[in-house]
Amino acid sequence: INDFSYLHTNCFELSIYVGCDKYPHESELPEEWENNRESLIVFMEQVHRGIKGIVKDVHGKGIPNAVITVEGVNHDIRTG
């Protein structure tokens, strides 16, 4: 679903696996958290990078369904 969401909606989803065991036992979770906590936090901070904003008309009103194109990126998105 991640590829579908990216290609056909404005949604970017990720699935991240931090080990070979997709469903570790409950008793292993605290250690898995400690092993990956800092990396996950740094990764989540990256959401604040890039371009973000609101597309408005000359009167300050939001423009629904405006197409946003970035040169060199073959994936347009639309405003909500």
SVG drawing of the C-alpha trace seen along z (x, -y; Angstrom):
<svg xmlns="http://www.w3.org/2000/svg" viewBox="-11 -40 32 54">
<polyline fill="none" stroke="black" stroke-width="0.4" points="0.0,0.0 2.9,-2.4 3.7,-2.6 0.0,-3.0 -0.5,-5.8 2.6,-7.7 1.7,-7.3 -2.0,-7.9 -2.6,-10.1 -0.8,-12.9 0.2,-10.4 3.7,-9.2 3.8,-6.1 6.7,-4.1 7.1,-0.7 10.2,-0.3 11.5,3.0 14.4,2.8 15.3,6.5 14.7,9.9 11.8,10.8 8.7,8.9 6.8,9.8 9.3,9.9 8.2,11.3 6.8,8.8 9.7,9.4 12.2,8.2 10.4,4.9 12.2,2.8 15.6,3.8 14.5,3.2 13.3,-0.2 16.6,-1.1 18.6,0.2 16.6,-1.9 15.2,-4.9 17.7,-7.5 17.7,-6.6 13.9,-6.6 13.8,-10.1 16.3,-11.5 14.4,-10.0 11.1,-11.6 12.8,-15.0 13.4,-14.9 9.7,-15.6 10.5,-19.2 12.9,-19.4 11.8,-20.3 9.1,-22.7 5.8,-23.2 3.2,-25.9 -0.2,-27.0 -1.2,-27.8 -3.4,-31.0 -5.0,-33.2 -4.4,-37.0 -7.1,-37.4 -5.5,-35.0 -8.0,-32.2 -6.7,-28.6 -6.7,-27.1 -8.1,-23.6 -6.7,-21.1 -3.8,-23.3 -1.2,-21.3 2.3,-21.6 5.2,-20.6 8.9,-20.4 11.4,-20.5 13.4,-17.3 10.7,-15.4 8.4,-13.3 5.5,-13.4 3.0,-16.2 0.8,-16.7 -2.5,-18.6 -3.5,-20.8 -6.3,-19.8"/>
</svg>
